[in-house]
Amino acid sequence: MTTTTEKVRQLAPHWGVMFALMLALLAVVERFVGEMPFWGSLLLVSVVAFGYPAVVRSLGVEPAVWRRG
């Protein structure tokens, strides 16, 4: 069984990358499209939040706590 400290240690880099990716995408969209409404921003953040784990798993660089079985 993995301790909470070990889980956080494994997940912290992914949280950081996901947060930076969300901010970068929001900045790029606002730069080229203009100010986005709240719901548009929420949709973009949700796509990153739910899509990032799938992309990381498909690349084979997921943390051990995300591995199934």
CHARMM-style PDB file with segment names, atoms N, HN, CA, C and O in Angstrom:
ATOM      1  N   MET     1       0.837  -1.174   0.000  1.00  0.00      PROA
ATOM      2  CA  MET     1       0.000   0.000   0.000  1.00  0.00      PROA
ATOM      3  C   MET     1       0.889   1.247   0.000  1.00  0.00      PROA
ATOM      4  O   MET     1       1.902   1.298   0.698  1.00  0.00      PROA
ATOM      5  N   THR     2       0.506   2.228  -0.772  1.00  0.00      PROA
ATOM      6  HN  THR     2      -0.316   2.187  -1.339  1.00  0.00      PROA
ATOM      7  CA  THR     2       1.278   3.451  -0.915  1.00  0.00      PROA
ATOM      8  C   THR     2       0.834   4.471   0.133  1.00  0.00      PROA
ATOM      9  O   THR     2      -0.360   4.692   0.339  1.00  0.00      PROA
ATOM     10  N   THR     3       1.817   5.087   0.789  1.00  0.00      PROA
ATOM     11  HN  THR     3       2.786   4.908   0.622  1.00  0.00      PROA
ATOM     12  CA  THR     3       1.496   6.094   1.798  1.00  0.00      PROA
ATOM     13  C   THR     3       1.034   7.390   1.120  1.00  0.00      PROA
ATOM     14  O   THR     3       1.290   7.616  -0.062  1.00  0.00      PROA
ATOM     15  N   THR     4       0.369   8.207   1.877  1.00  0.00      PROA
ATOM     16  HN  THR     4       0.161   8.023   2.838  1.00  0.00      PROA
ATOM     17  CA  THR     4      -0.108   9.490   1.351  1.00  0.00      PROA
ATOM     18  C   THR     4       1.059  10.358   0.903  1.00  0.00      PROA
ATOM     19  O   THR     4       0.980  11.021  -0.131  1.00  0.00      PROA
ATOM     20  N   THR     5       2.131  10.359   1.667  1.00  0.00      PROA
ATOM     21  HN  THR     5       2.196   9.821   2.507  1.00  0.00      PROA
ATOM     22  CA  THR     5       3.312  11.149   1.308  1.00  0.00      PROA
ATOM     23  C   THR     5       3.881  10.700  -0.032  1.00  0.00      PROA
ATOM     24  O   THR     5       4.263  11.531  -0.855  1.00  0.00      PROA
ATOM     25  N   GLU     6       3.937   9.402  -0.252  1.00  0.00      PROA
ATOM     26  HN  GLU     6       3.626   8.727   0.416  1.00  0.00      PROA
ATOM     27  CA  GLU     6       4.454   8.871  -1.514  1.00  0.00      PROA
ATOM     28  C   GLU     6       3.526   9.223  -2.678  1.00  0.00      PROA
ATOM     29  O   GLU     6       3.995   9.537  -3.772  1.00  0.00      PROA
ATOM     30  N   LYS     7       2.228   9.173  -2.448  1.00  0.00      PROA
ATOM     31  HN  LYS     7       1.847   8.919  -1.560  1.00  0.00      PROA
ATOM     32  CA  LYS     7       1.273   9.556  -3.496  1.00  0.00      PROA
ATOM     33  C   LYS     7       1.459  11.016  -3.888  1.00  0.00      PROA
ATOM     34  O   LYS     7       1.497  11.345  -5.074  1.00  0.00      PROA
ATOM     35  N   VAL     8       1.576  11.884  -2.899  1.00  0.00      PROA
ATOM     36  HN  VAL     8       1.546  11.617  -1.936  1.00  0.00      PROA
ATOM     37  CA  VAL     8       1.764  13.308  -3.179  1.00  0.00      PROA
ATOM     38  C   VAL     8       3.083  13.526  -3.912  1.00  0.00      PROA
ATOM     39  O   VAL     8       3.140  14.324  -4.846  1.00  0.00      PROA
ATOM     40  N   ARG     9       4.142  12.830  -3.505  1.00  0.00      PROA
ATOM     41  HN  ARG     9       4.096  12.181  -2.746  1.00  0.00      PROA
ATOM     42  CA  ARG     9       5.438  12.957  -4.163  1.00  0.00      PROA
ATOM     43  C   ARG     9       5.360  12.561  -5.632  1.00  0.00      PROA
ATOM     44  O   ARG     9       5.988  13.196  -6.480  1.00  0.00      PROA
ATOM     45  N   GLN    10       4.602  11.525  -5.935  1.00  0.00      PROA
ATOM     46  HN  GLN    10       4.093  11.009  -5.247  1.00  0.00      PROA
ATOM     47  CA  GLN    10       4.449  11.076  -7.320  1.00  0.00      PROA
ATOM     48  C   GLN    10       3.550  12.007  -8.141  1.00  0.00      PROA
ATOM     49  O   GLN    10       3.789  12.219  -9.329  1.00  0.00      PROA
ATOM     50  N   LEU    11       2.525  12.553  -7.504  1.00  0.00      PROA
ATOM     51  HN  LEU    11       2.330  12.380  -6.539  1.00  0.00      PROA
ATOM     52  CA  LEU    11       1.541  13.350  -8.237  1.00  0.00      PROA
ATOM     53  C   LEU    11       1.884  14.833  -8.351  1.00  0.00      PROA
ATOM     54  O   LEU    11       1.400  15.500  -9.266  1.00  0.00      PROA
ATOM     55  N   ALA    12       2.697  15.361  -7.457  1.00  0.00      PROA
ATOM     56  HN  ALA    12       3.090  14.819  -6.714  1.00  0.00      PROA
ATOM     57  CA  ALA    12       3.000  16.796  -7.443  1.00  0.00      PROA
ATOM     58  C   ALA    12       3.533  17.308  -8.784  1.00  0.00      PROA
ATOM     59  O   ALA    12       3.075  18.354  -9.243  1.00  0.00      PROA
ATOM     60  N   PRO    13       4.475  16.622  -9.432  1.00  0.00      PROA
ATOM     61  CA  PRO    13       4.938  17.122 -10.734  1.00  0.00      PROA
ATOM     62  C   PRO    13       3.821  17.170 -11.782  1.00  0.00      PROA
ATOM     63  O   PRO    13       3.780  18.085 -12.605  1.00  0.00      PROA
ATOM     64  N   HSD    14       2.932  16.204 -11.753  1.00  0.00      PROA
ATOM     65  HN  HSD    14       2.965  15.460 -11.085  1.00  0.00      PROA
ATOM     66  CA  HSD    14       1.820  16.179 -12.712  1.00  0.00      PROA
ATOM     67  C   HSD    14       0.825  17.295 -12.422  1.00  0.00      PROA
ATOM     68  O   HSD    14       0.283  17.898 -13.349  1.00  0.00      PROA
ATOM     69  N   TRP    15       0.582  17.572 -11.155  1.00  0.00      PROA
ATOM     70  HN  TRP    15       1.022  17.083 -10.403  1.00  0.00      PROA
ATOM     71  CA  TRP    15      -0.292  18.693 -10.807  1.00  0.00      PROA
ATOM     72  C   TRP    15       0.300  19.996 -11.315  1.00  0.00      PROA
ATOM     73  O   TRP    15      -0.410  20.846 -11.853  1.00  0.00      PROA
ATOM     74  N   GLY    16       1.611  20.147 -11.138  1.00  0.00      PROA
ATOM     75  HN  GLY    16       2.187  19.456 -10.700  1.00  0.00      PROA
ATOM     76  CA  GLY    16       2.285  21.358 -11.606  1.00  0.00      PROA
ATOM     77  C   GLY    16       2.205  21.528 -13.111  1.00  0.00      PROA
ATOM     78  O   GLY    16       1.928  22.623 -13.601  1.00  0.00      PROA
ATOM     79  N   VAL    17       2.446  20.445 -13.849  1.00  0.00      PROA
ATOM     80  HN  VAL    17       2.671  19.556 -13.450  1.00  0.00      PROA
ATOM     81  CA  VAL    17       2.374  20.498 -15.311  1.00  0.00      PROA
ATOM     82  C   VAL    17       0.949  20.805 -15.757  1.00  0.00      PROA
ATOM     83  O   VAL    17       0.743  21.617 -16.659  1.00  0.00      PROA
ATOM     84  N   MET    18      -0.017  20.172 -15.142  1.00  0.00      PROA
ATOM     85  HN  MET    18       0.151  19.512 -14.409  1.00  0.00      PROA
ATOM     86  CA  MET    18      -1.413  20.398 -15.511  1.00  0.00      PROA
ATOM     87  C   MET    18      -1.813  21.856 -15.245  1.00  0.00      PROA
ATOM     88  O   MET    18      -2.490  22.473 -16.068  1.00  0.00      PROA
ATOM     89  N   PHE    19      -1.405  22.395 -14.120  1.00  0.00      PROA
ATOM     90  HN  PHE    19      -0.856  21.894 -13.451  1.00  0.00      PROA
ATOM     91  CA  PHE    19      -1.726  23.776 -13.779  1.00  0.00      PROA
ATOM     92  C   PHE    19      -1.077  24.737 -14.781  1.00  0.00      PROA
ATOM     93  O   PHE    19      -1.719  25.674 -15.255  1.00  0.00      PROA
ATOM     94  N   ALA    20       0.186  24.500 -15.094  1.00  0.00      PROA
ATOM     95  HN  ALA    20       0.708  23.739 -14.709  1.00  0.00      PROA
ATOM     96  CA  ALA    20       0.890  25.360 -16.060  1.00  0.00      PROA
ATOM     97  C   ALA    20       0.253  25.252 -17.445  1.00  0.00      PROA
ATOM     98  O   ALA    20       0.124  26.254 -18.148  1.00  0.00      PROA
ATOM     99  N   LEU    21      -0.139  24.057 -17.835  1.00  0.00      PROA
ATOM    100  HN  LEU    21      -0.034  23.243 -17.264  1.00  0.00      PROA
ATOM    101  CA  LEU    21      -0.789  23.858 -19.131  1.00  0.00      PROA
ATOM    102  C   LEU    21      -2.120  24.599 -19.193  1.00  0.00      PROA
ATOM    103  O   LEU    21      -2.440  25.216 -20.209  1.00  0.00      PROA
ATOM    104  N   MET    22      -2.892  24.544 -18.121  1.00  0.00      PROA
ATOM    105  HN  MET    22      -2.633  24.043 -17.295  1.00  0.00      PROA
ATOM    106  CA  MET    22      -4.169  25.267 -18.078  1.00  0.00      PROA
ATOM    107  C   MET    22      -3.954  26.764 -18.226  1.00  0.00      PROA
ATOM    108  O   MET    22      -4.642  27.419 -19.009  1.00  0.00      PROA
ATOM    109  N   LEU    23      -2.999  27.308 -17.477  1.00  0.00      PROA
ATOM    110  HN  LEU    23      -2.440  26.775 -16.841  1.00  0.00      PROA
ATOM    111  CA  LEU    23      -2.732  28.746 -17.552  1.00  0.00      PROA
ATOM    112  C   LEU    23      -2.226  29.147 -18.942  1.00  0.00      PROA
ATOM    113  O   LEU    23      -2.634  30.175 -19.483  1.00  0.00      PROA
ATOM    114  N   ALA    24      -1.340  28.335 -19.514  1.00  0.00      PROA
ATOM    115  HN  ALA    24      -1.008  27.500 -19.075  1.00  0.00      PROA
ATOM    116  CA  ALA    24      -0.804  28.648 -20.837  1.00  0.00      PROA
ATOM    117  C   ALA    24      -1.902  28.623 -21.901  1.00  0.00      PROA
ATOM    118  O   ALA    24      -1.965  29.515 -22.746  1.00  0.00      PROA
ATOM    119  N   LEU    25      -2.763  27.609 -21.863  1.00  0.00      PROA
ATOM    120  HN  LEU    25      -2.712  26.884 -21.176  1.00  0.00      PROA
ATOM    121  CA  LEU    25      -3.846  27.542 -22.847  1.00  0.00      PROA
ATOM    122  C   LEU    25      -4.824  28.699 -22.692  1.00  0.00      PROA
ATOM    123  O   LEU    25      -5.284  29.261 -23.687  1.00  0.00      PROA
ATOM    124  N   LEU    26      -5.143  29.056 -21.463  1.00  0.00      PROA
ATOM    125  HN  LEU    26      -4.769  28.600 -20.655  1.00  0.00      PROA
ATOM    126  CA  LEU    26      -6.026  30.203 -21.244  1.00  0.00      PROA
ATOM    127  C   LEU    26      -5.399  31.488 -21.785  1.00  0.00      PROA
ATOM    128  O   LEU    26      -6.088  32.317 -22.379  1.00  0.00      PROA
ATOM    129  N   ALA    27      -4.093  31.649 -21.577  1.00  0.00      PROA
ATOM    130  HN  ALA    27      -3.533  30.975 -21.094  1.00  0.00      PROA
ATOM    131  CA  ALA    27      -3.407  32.846 -22.066  1.00  0.00      PROA
ATOM    132  C   ALA    27      -3.384  32.886 -23.594  1.00  0.00      PROA
ATOM    133  O   ALA    27      -3.598  33.940 -24.194  1.00  0.00      PROA
ATOM    134  N   VAL    28      -3.124  31.740 -24.218  1.00  0.00      PROA
ATOM    135  HN  VAL    28      -2.950  30.885 -23.731  1.00  0.00      PROA
ATOM    136  CA  VAL    28      -3.082  31.679 -25.690  1.00  0.00      PROA
ATOM    137  C   VAL    28      -4.464  31.972 -26.274  1.00  0.00      PROA
ATOM    138  O   VAL    28      -4.588  32.741 -27.227  1.00  0.00      PROA
ATOM    139  N   VAL    29      -5.486  31.368 -25.711  1.00  0.00      PROA
ATOM    140  HN  VAL    29      -5.385  30.743 -24.936  1.00  0.00      PROA
ATOM    141  CA  VAL    29      -6.840  31.588 -26.213  1.00  0.00      PROA
ATOM    142  C   VAL    29      -7.229  33.058 -26.043  1.00  0.00      PROA
ATOM    143  O   VAL    29      -7.785  33.658 -26.963  1.00  0.00      PROA
ATOM    144  N   GLU    30      -6.948  33.634 -24.894  1.00  0.00      PROA
ATOM    145  HN  GLU    30      -6.497  33.146 -24.147  1.00  0.00      PROA
ATOM    146  CA  GLU    30      -7.289  35.048 -24.686  1.00  0.00      PROA
ATOM    147  C   GLU    30      -6.495  35.955 -25.616  1.00  0.00      PROA
ATOM    148  O   GLU    30      -6.988  37.002 -26.035  1.00  0.00      PROA
ATOM    149  N   ARG    31      -5.287  35.562 -25.935  1.00  0.00      PROA
ATOM    150  HN  ARG    31      -4.887  34.711 -25.595  1.00  0.00      PROA
ATOM    151  CA  ARG    31      -4.445  36.373 -26.831  1.00  0.00      PROA
ATOM    152  C   ARG    31      -5.012  36.404 -28.247  1.00  0.00      PROA
ATOM    153  O   ARG    31      -5.035  37.455 -28.888  1.00  0.00      PROA
ATOM    154  N   PHE    32      -5.471  35.243 -28.735  1.00  0.00      PROA
ATOM    155  HN  PHE    32      -5.452  34.390 -28.215  1.00  0.00      PROA
ATOM    156  CA  PHE    32      -5.923  35.157 -30.124  1.00  0.00      PROA
ATOM    157  C   PHE    32      -7.425  35.342 -30.301  1.00  0.00      PROA
ATOM    158  O   PHE    32      -7.865  35.825 -31.345  1.00  0.00      PROA
ATOM    159  N   VAL    33      -8.211  34.972 -29.311  1.00  0.00      PROA
ATOM    160  HN  VAL    33      -7.854  34.580 -28.464  1.00  0.00      PROA
ATOM    161  CA  VAL    33      -9.671  35.045 -29.428  1.00  0.00      PROA
ATOM    162  C   VAL    33     -10.219  36.274 -28.713  1.00  0.00      PROA
ATOM    163  O   VAL    33     -11.255  36.816 -29.098  1.00  0.00      PROA
ATOM    164  N   GLY    34      -9.530  36.701 -27.692  1.00  0.00      PROA
ATOM    165  HN  GLY    34      -8.688  36.261 -27.380  1.00  0.00      PROA
ATOM    166  CA  GLY    34     -10.041  37.783 -26.859  1.00  0.00      PROA
ATOM    167  C   GLY    34     -10.533  37.217 -25.546  1.00  0.00      PROA
ATOM    168  O   GLY    34     -10.373  36.029 -25.265  1.00  0.00      PROA
ATOM    169  N   GLU    35     -11.129  38.075 -24.751  1.00  0.00      PROA
ATOM    170  HN  GLU    35     -11.258  39.040 -24.979  1.00  0.00      PROA
ATOM    171  CA  GLU    35     -11.596  37.641 -23.439  1.00  0.00      PROA
ATOM    172  C   GLU    35     -12.654  36.552 -23.578  1.00  0.00      PROA
ATOM    173  O   GLU    35     -13.602  36.669 -24.355  1.00  0.00      PROA
ATOM    174  N   MET    36     -12.463  35.495 -22.804  1.00  0.00      PROA
ATOM    175  HN  MET    36     -11.693  35.400 -22.174  1.00  0.00      PROA
ATOM    176  CA  MET    36     -13.396  34.375 -22.840  1.00  0.00      PROA
ATOM    177  C   MET    36     -14.374  34.484 -21.677  1.00  0.00      PROA
ATOM    178  O   MET    36     -14.003  34.941 -20.596  1.00  0.00      PROA
ATOM    179  N   PRO    37     -15.617  34.070 -21.890  1.00  0.00      PROA
ATOM    180  CA  PRO    37     -16.561  34.049 -20.768  1.00  0.00      PROA
ATOM    181  C   PRO    37     -16.170  32.951 -19.766  1.00  0.00      PROA
ATOM    182  O   PRO    37     -15.394  32.047 -20.077  1.00  0.00      PROA
ATOM    183  N   PHE    38     -16.720  33.060 -18.586  1.00  0.00      PROA
ATOM    184  HN  PHE    38     -17.351  33.794 -18.334  1.00  0.00      PROA
ATOM    185  CA  PHE    38     -16.416  32.099 -17.523  1.00  0.00      PROA
ATOM    186  C   PHE    38     -16.630  30.660 -17.971  1.00  0.00      PROA
ATOM    187  O   PHE    38     -15.778  29.806 -17.723  1.00  0.00      PROA
ATOM    188  N   TRP    39     -17.749  30.377 -18.624  1.00  0.00      PROA
ATOM    189  HN  TRP    39     -18.440  31.071 -18.826  1.00  0.00      PROA
ATOM    190  CA  TRP    39     -18.074  29.000 -19.012  1.00  0.00      PROA
ATOM    191  C   TRP    39     -17.097  28.467 -20.042  1.00  0.00      PROA
ATOM    192  O   TRP    39     -16.802  27.272 -20.048  1.00  0.00      PROA
ATOM    193  N   GLY    40     -16.590  29.326 -20.913  1.00  0.00      PROA
ATOM    194  HN  GLY    40     -16.830  30.296 -20.908  1.00  0.00      PROA
ATOM    195  CA  GLY    40     -15.576  28.900 -21.874  1.00  0.00      PROA
ATOM    196  C   GLY    40     -14.275  28.533 -21.183  1.00  0.00      PROA
ATOM    197  O   GLY    40     -13.634  27.539 -21.523  1.00  0.00      PROA
ATOM    198  N   SER    41     -13.892  29.348 -20.209  1.00  0.00      PROA
ATOM    199  HN  SER    41     -14.412  30.156 -19.933  1.00  0.00      PROA
ATOM    200  CA  SER    41     -12.679  29.055 -19.432  1.00  0.00      PROA
ATOM    201  C   SER    41     -12.846  27.761 -18.646  1.00  0.00      PROA
ATOM    202  O   SER    41     -11.936  26.933 -18.592  1.00  0.00      PROA
ATOM    203  N   LEU    42     -14.009  27.596 -18.041  1.00  0.00      PROA
ATOM    204  HN  LEU    42     -14.748  28.268 -18.084  1.00  0.00      PROA
ATOM    205  CA  LEU    42     -14.277  26.374 -17.276  1.00  0.00      PROA
ATOM    206  C   LEU    42     -14.225  25.143 -18.177  1.00  0.00      PROA
ATOM    207  O   LEU    42     -13.712  24.099 -17.773  1.00  0.00      PROA
ATOM    208  N   LEU    43     -14.749  25.259 -19.383  1.00  0.00      PROA
ATOM    209  HN  LEU    43     -15.165  26.107 -19.711  1.00  0.00      PROA
ATOM    210  CA  LEU    43     -14.707  24.144 -20.325  1.00  0.00      PROA
ATOM    211  C   LEU    43     -13.263  23.801 -20.700  1.00  0.00      PROA
ATOM    212  O   LEU    43     -12.896  22.626 -20.733  1.00  0.00      PROA
ATOM    213  N   LEU    44     -12.450  24.807 -20.978  1.00  0.00      PROA
ATOM    214  HN  LEU    44     -12.747  25.761 -20.951  1.00  0.00      PROA
ATOM    215  CA  LEU    44     -11.053  24.576 -21.332  1.00  0.00      PROA
ATOM    216  C   LEU    44     -10.286  23.917 -20.189  1.00  0.00      PROA
ATOM    217  O   LEU    44      -9.521  22.977 -20.407  1.00  0.00      PROA
ATOM    218  N   VAL    45     -10.491  24.408 -18.985  1.00  0.00      PROA
ATOM    219  HN  VAL    45     -11.112  25.172 -18.807  1.00  0.00      PROA
ATOM    220  CA  VAL    45      -9.829  23.830 -17.814  1.00  0.00      PROA
ATOM    221  C   VAL    45     -10.296  22.388 -17.597  1.00  0.00      PROA
ATOM    222  O   VAL    45      -9.488  21.526 -17.250  1.00  0.00      PROA
ATOM    223  N   SER    46     -11.575  22.119 -17.793  1.00  0.00      PROA
ATOM    224  HN  SER    46     -12.232  22.818 -18.074  1.00  0.00      PROA
ATOM    225  CA  SER    46     -12.104  20.758 -17.622  1.00  0.00      PROA
ATOM    226  C   SER    46     -11.517  19.802 -18.652  1.00  0.00      PROA
ATOM    227  O   SER    46     -11.194  18.659 -18.328  1.00  0.00      PROA
ATOM    228  N   VAL    47     -11.381  20.264 -19.887  1.00  0.00      PROA
ATOM    229  HN  VAL    47     -11.643  21.192 -20.150  1.00  0.00      PROA
ATOM    230  CA  VAL    47     -10.793  19.415 -20.937  1.00  0.00      PROA
ATOM    231  C   VAL    47      -9.362  19.033 -20.557  1.00  0.00      PROA
ATOM    232  O   VAL    47      -8.969  17.876 -20.699  1.00  0.00      PROA
ATOM    233  N   VAL    48      -8.597  19.992 -20.080  1.00  0.00      PROA
ATOM    234  HN  VAL    48      -8.917  20.932 -19.965  1.00  0.00      PROA
ATOM    235  CA  VAL    48      -7.219  19.702 -19.671  1.00  0.00      PROA
ATOM    236  C   VAL    48      -7.214  18.763 -18.468  1.00  0.00      PROA
ATOM    237  O   VAL    48      -6.461  17.789 -18.443  1.00  0.00      PROA
ATOM    238  N   ALA    49      -8.044  19.049 -17.478  1.00  0.00      PROA
ATOM    239  HN  ALA    49      -8.655  19.840 -17.498  1.00  0.00      PROA
ATOM    240  CA  ALA    49      -8.052  18.249 -16.254  1.00  0.00      PROA
ATOM    241  C   ALA    49      -8.433  16.795 -16.511  1.00  0.00      PROA
ATOM    242  O   ALA    49      -7.868  15.891 -15.896  1.00  0.00      PROA
ATOM    243  N   PHE    50      -9.386  16.560 -17.413  1.00  0.00      PROA
ATOM    244  HN  PHE    50      -9.845  17.294 -17.913  1.00  0.00      PROA
ATOM    245  CA  PHE    50      -9.805  15.184 -17.689  1.00  0.00      PROA
ATOM    246  C   PHE    50      -8.986  14.545 -18.803  1.00  0.00      PROA
ATOM    247  O   PHE    50      -8.859  13.321 -18.847  1.00  0.00      PROA
ATOM    248  N   GLY    51      -8.434  15.344 -19.694  1.00  0.00      PROA
ATOM    249  HN  GLY    51      -8.537  16.338 -19.658  1.00  0.00      PROA
ATOM    250  CA  GLY    51      -7.662  14.806 -20.802  1.00  0.00      PROA
ATOM    251  C   GLY    51      -6.213  14.515 -20.464  1.00  0.00      PROA
ATOM    252  O   GLY    51      -5.623  13.589 -21.021  1.00  0.00      PROA
ATOM    253  N   TYR    52      -5.633  15.288 -19.565  1.00  0.00      PROA
ATOM    254  HN  TYR    52      -6.113  16.041 -19.113  1.00  0.00      PROA
ATOM    255  CA  TYR    52      -4.221  15.118 -19.214  1.00  0.00      PROA
ATOM    256  C   TYR    52      -3.906  13.693 -18.740  1.00  0.00      PROA
ATOM    257  O   TYR    52      -2.958  13.095 -19.251  1.00  0.00      PROA
ATOM    258  N   PRO    53      -4.652  13.124 -17.792  1.00  0.00      PROA
ATOM    259  CA  PRO    53      -4.329  11.754 -17.353  1.00  0.00      PROA
ATOM    260  C   PRO    53      -4.377  10.735 -18.501  1.00  0.00      PROA
ATOM    261  O   PRO    53      -3.551   9.824 -18.548  1.00  0.00      PROA
ATOM    262  N   ALA    54      -5.323  10.879 -19.411  1.00  0.00      PROA
ATOM    263  HN  ALA    54      -5.994  11.620 -19.373  1.00  0.00      PROA
ATOM    264  CA  ALA    54      -5.415   9.945 -20.532  1.00  0.00      PROA
ATOM    265  C   ALA    54      -4.199  10.062 -21.443  1.00  0.00      PROA
ATOM    266  O   ALA    54      -3.663   9.056 -21.906  1.00  0.00      PROA
ATOM    267  N   VAL    55      -3.767  11.292 -21.695  1.00  0.00      PROA
ATOM    268  HN  VAL    55      -4.202  12.109 -21.318  1.00  0.00      PROA
ATOM    269  CA  VAL    55      -2.586  11.499 -22.550  1.00  0.00      PROA
ATOM    270  C   VAL    55      -1.339  10.958 -21.862  1.00  0.00      PROA
ATOM    271  O   VAL    55      -0.516  10.303 -22.501  1.00  0.00      PROA
ATOM    272  N   VAL    56      -1.192  11.224 -20.575  1.00  0.00      PROA
ATOM    273  HN  VAL    56      -1.861  11.756 -20.056  1.00  0.00      PROA
ATOM    274  CA  VAL    56      -0.018  10.752 -19.835  1.00  0.00      PROA
ATOM    275  C   VAL    56       0.027   9.224 -19.820  1.00  0.00      PROA
ATOM    276  O   VAL    56       1.092   8.629 -19.985  1.00  0.00      PROA
ATOM    277  N   ARG    57      -1.130   8.595 -19.623  1.00  0.00      PROA
ATOM    278  HN  ARG    57      -1.995   9.078 -19.489  1.00  0.00      PROA
ATOM    279  CA  ARG    57      -1.166   7.118 -19.649  1.00  0.00      PROA
ATOM    280  C   ARG    57      -0.814   6.575 -21.024  1.00  0.00      PROA
ATOM    281  O   ARG    57      -0.089   5.587 -21.130  1.00  0.00      PROA
ATOM    282  N   SER    58      -1.318   7.210 -22.079  1.00  0.00      PROA
ATOM    283  HN  SER    58      -1.907   8.013 -21.993  1.00  0.00      PROA
ATOM    284  CA  SER    58      -1.033   6.716 -23.432  1.00  0.00      PROA
ATOM    285  C   SER    58       0.443   6.880 -23.790  1.00  0.00      PROA
ATOM    286  O   SER    58       0.972   6.113 -24.595  1.00  0.00      PROA
ATOM    287  N   LEU    59       1.109   7.869 -23.203  1.00  0.00      PROA
ATOM    288  HN  LEU    59       0.680   8.492 -22.549  1.00  0.00      PROA
ATOM    289  CA  LEU    59       2.546   8.053 -23.429  1.00  0.00      PROA
ATOM    290  C   LEU    59       3.391   7.136 -22.543  1.00  0.00      PROA
ATOM    291  O   LEU    59       4.596   6.993 -22.755  1.00  0.00      PROA
ATOM    292  N   GLY    60       2.755   6.522 -21.556  1.00  0.00      PROA
ATOM    293  HN  GLY    60       1.777   6.637 -21.384  1.00  0.00      PROA
ATOM    294  CA  GLY    60       3.455   5.583 -20.680  1.00  0.00      PROA
ATOM    295  C   GLY    60       4.295   6.248 -19.594  1.00  0.00      PROA
ATOM    296  O   GLY    60       5.228   5.634 -19.077  1.00  0.00      PROA
ATOM    297  N   VAL    61       3.979   7.486 -19.241  1.00  0.00      PROA
ATOM    298  HN  VAL    61       3.221   7.985 -19.660  1.00  0.00      PROA
ATOM    299  CA  VAL    61       4.744   8.181 -18.209  1.00  0.00      PROA
ATOM    300  C   VAL    61       3.891   8.497 -16.975  1.00  0.00      PROA
ATOM    301  O   VAL    61       4.186   9.431 -16.231  1.00  0.00      PROA
ATOM    302  N   GLU    62       2.846   7.720 -16.771  1.00  0.00      PROA
ATOM    303  HN  GLU    62       2.606   6.961 -17.376  1.00  0.00      PROA
ATOM    304  CA  GLU    62       1.972   7.951 -15.622  1.00  0.00      PROA
ATOM    305  C   GLU    62       2.678   7.530 -14.337  1.00  0.00      PROA
ATOM    306  O   GLU    62       3.520   6.633 -14.351  1.00  0.00      PROA
ATOM    307  N   PRO    63       2.333   8.178 -13.231  1.00  0.00      PROA
ATOM    308  CA  PRO    63       2.900   7.773 -11.955  1.00  0.00      PROA
ATOM    309  C   PRO    63       2.360   6.404 -11.538  1.00  0.00      PROA
ATOM    310  O   PRO    63       1.297   5.983 -11.993  1.00  0.00      PROA
ATOM    311  N   ALA    64       3.082   5.733 -10.692  1.00  0.00      PROA
ATOM    312  HN  ALA    64       3.946   6.075 -10.322  1.00  0.00      PROA
ATOM    313  CA  ALA    64       2.696   4.381 -10.255  1.00  0.00      PROA
ATOM    314  C   ALA    64       1.318   4.347  -9.610  1.00  0.00      PROA
ATOM    315  O   ALA    64       0.612   3.347  -9.741  1.00  0.00      PROA
ATOM    316  N   VAL    65       0.918   5.398  -8.922  1.00  0.00      PROA
ATOM    317  HN  VAL    65       1.491   6.210  -8.815  1.00  0.00      PROA
ATOM    318  CA  VAL    65      -0.389   5.403  -8.254  1.00  0.00      PROA
ATOM    319  C   VAL    65      -1.547   5.450  -9.259  1.00  0.00      PROA
ATOM    320  O   VAL    65      -2.687   5.165  -8.892  1.00  0.00      PROA
ATOM    321  N   TRP    66      -1.273   5.804 -10.514  1.00  0.00      PROA
ATOM    322  HN  TRP    66      -0.347   6.036 -10.812  1.00  0.00      PROA
ATOM    323  CA  TRP    66      -2.312   5.814 -11.547  1.00  0.00      PROA
ATOM    324  C   TRP    66      -2.425   4.480 -12.276  1.00  0.00      PROA
ATOM    325  O   TRP    66      -3.382   4.263 -13.020  1.00  0.00      PROA
ATOM    326  N   ARG    67      -1.474   3.595 -12.076  1.00  0.00      PROA
ATOM    327  HN  ARG    67      -0.696   3.771 -11.473  1.00  0.00      PROA
ATOM    328  CA  ARG    67      -1.487   2.314 -12.788  1.00  0.00      PROA
ATOM    329  C   ARG    67      -2.565   1.416 -12.217  1.00  0.00      PROA
ATOM    330  O   ARG    67      -2.760   1.340 -11.004  1.00  0.00      PROA
ATOM    331  N   ARG    68      -3.257   0.740 -13.114  1.00  0.00      PROA
ATOM    332  HN  ARG    68      -3.098   0.802 -14.099  1.00  0.00      PROA
ATOM    333  CA  ARG    68      -4.338  -0.155 -12.701  1.00  0.00      PROA
ATOM    334  C   ARG    68      -3.806  -1.571 -12.550  1.00  0.00      PROA
ATOM    335  O   ARG    68      -2.944  -2.018 -13.307  1.00  0.00      PROA
ATOM    336  N   GLY    69      -4.333  -2.252 -11.571  1.00  0.00      PROA
ATOM    337  HN  GLY    69      -5.033  -1.889 -10.956  1.00  0.00      PROA
ATOM    338  CA  GLY    69      -4.021  -3.667 -11.417  1.00  0.00      PROA
ATOM    339  C   GLY    69      -2.750  -3.882 -10.777  1.00  0.00      PROA
ATOM    340  OT1 GLY    69      -2.346  -5.028 -10.577  1.00  0.00      PROA
TER     341      GLY     69
END
